[in-house]
Amino acid sequence: MPEISRRVFGGLVGGGAVTAVAGTATAAEAAPAERPFQARTTAAGTVRRPNLLVILGDDLGWADLSSYGAPHIKTPNLDRLARQGVRFTDAYSGSATCSPTRFSLYTGRYPGRTKGGLAEPIANRTQGLDPNHPTLASLLKKAGYSTALIGKWHCGWLPDYSPTKSGWDEFFGNHGGVLEYFSKLGQLGDHDLYEGDAEYKDLRYYTTVLTERAVEYVSRDHDAPWLLNLNFTTPHWPWLAEGDAETGAEIAAKIRAAKSQADVTAALNHYDGGSVAKYTEMVESLDAAVGEVLRALRRSGQEDNTLVLFASDNGGERWSYLWPLSGEKFVLQEGGIRVPTIVRWPHRIDPGQVSHEPHFSPDWTATLLELAGARPDPAYPLDGTSLAGYLLRGEKPRERDLFWRVRANRALRRGDWKYYQDASGKDHLFNLAADAREQADLAPDEPELLAQLKGSWEKIAGGLLPYPAA
């Protein structure tokens, strides 16, 4: 590990969470120093309901951005976004895989509240988000917002499930969790690019196609505030960058020749491809895409009163840079659920700040609803807690537990403490302020605290739907 001065290291570590690591000293010294988050309690001019641009990367690891410590990946556009707003060090996804997290963001509730959220992830046409369930989009729509989703939905396939059935006015993207970037052949082996509920053909690189659509949307002359969920598939496998059409064609041929669902899955998993260099190229293409959309937003004159939220749907895997965290996608160790998260809203939030406030995906649902003046449906109470008071009024967030459940793991964070049960059923206790890597198991030293956190986890889990028999 290269030397990092005490001054630089102090600027990279905060709130008990390491926020940048090996190889970043030069970048840290060159960049303006971040200051601890402090709300701007007065707004200049008339307070208007913001436009909401929510951008998700797919399987993007916590340290995959240069502003989060990646020594080999350059993300100037996302780094600039962080400098213009708030970078969160202790932000979490709602689950450790794609579709459960999307359920938690779209509904503001634990994935286990709904039948479709029990799939980890959704993999067939019988599973999906019930169109009758309120969503971020449907609630904002009732409050007068225009709504659109561009990119990866992964909450169910037609004919029963679709963004247009769950509150989004417009949809352009893929229903499933993965597709080949050029042919648009998806995880069920068929074509998976749609405009509304109609198939759409475009054989160009998918990230490019989504970027063009997003630029067009934000550039419109909107007559109402809007929500745009922009869900990239980058950098999810298969490991393809824009110049890899030939490799993409080989994968597409395997999908077309598949004799079973397992063959389709094997082709898309792309276990015989990828590299650190290729992954770097994919992340950097995501960064360039975000930059293009943000430039269009600025040209449109809407930048000042548009809240931009950038995050990942879960932790990274295979080629991701996750140091110093342990674990990756699919598990509830920090590497599987802690994600890069950036918020910018020039009209109300000052630039150049860093926040160490622990939170997870459902909190953003509650936050966006409050900022938009939309009310949750009382029949479907939110599990997320709004951060609006923290961000805009300097209120201290109320103390609460962050809860996760997947088939193989359980986890609960309370303050700096984390309860984690691994796949073998063994309980662990970590102090994340001292040990973000989750290596010093304090369960034997703190049996009473372990019992408290485990009991709290079991109480919440008791109110969720049980998993169906495997």
Number of C-alpha atoms within 10 A of each C-alpha: 6 9 10 17 11 9 10 17 18 11 17 23 15 17 18 16 20 26 25 26 22 14 17 22 20 10 14 20 13 8 12 10 15 18 13 15 22 18 17 14 14 11 11 7 7 7 11 11 17 24 25 22 24 19 22 23 25 26 26 29 33 35 28 28 25 21 26 27 26 24 19 15 21 19 23 16 19 22 18 14 22 23 23 19 24 27 29 24 28 23 23 30 28 32 32 31 28 28 31 29 31 26 29 29 25 24 30 30 25 27 29 22 19 20 17 21 27 25 23 18 20 23 18 13 15 12 19 25 28 19 16 10 15 20 27 24 28 26 21 26 19 12 15 15 24 22 24 23 24 25 27 30 27 26 30 24 23 13 9 14 22 24 30 19 18 21 24 24 18 16 23 26 28 28 24 23 23 25 28 27 29 24 23 26 23 23 25 21 22 14 17 24 25 18 14 18 18 9 13 16 13 11 12 14 20 24 23 17 19 22 22 14 17 27 19 13 18 25 18 10 10 11 8 12 20 24 27 23 24 26 25 26 27 27 27 21 23 23 25 25 24 16 9 14 18 11 17 23 15 11 24 24 14 17 25 14 12 16 10 12 13 11 16 23 17 17 23 23 18 14 12 10 12 15 12 14 11 17 24 23 19 22 24 23 20 25 20 19 22 24 19 16 23 21 16 19 22 14 12 14 13 17 21 15 19 23 25 21 21 23 24 27 32 36 35 30 19 15 18 23 27 26 22 21 22 16 20 26 25 23 25 28 26 27 31 28 30 32 31 28 23 24 24 26 21 16 19 22 23 18 20 20 21 23 20 18 17 20 25 27 28 27 22 23 26 25 19 23 20 18 19 21 13 19 14 19 12 7 8 14 11 19 18 23 19 22 24 19 16 18 23 17 14 15 14 11 16 10 8 12 18 19 21 24 23 21 13 13 20 23 24 22 22 16 15 16 20 24 27 28 19 15 13 8 11 9 19 20 28 23 21 21 15 15 18 22 20 22 14 14 16 17 17 11 10 12 11 11 15 22 15 12 21 21 12 17 22 13 11 14 18 10 10 16 14 12 13 8 4 4
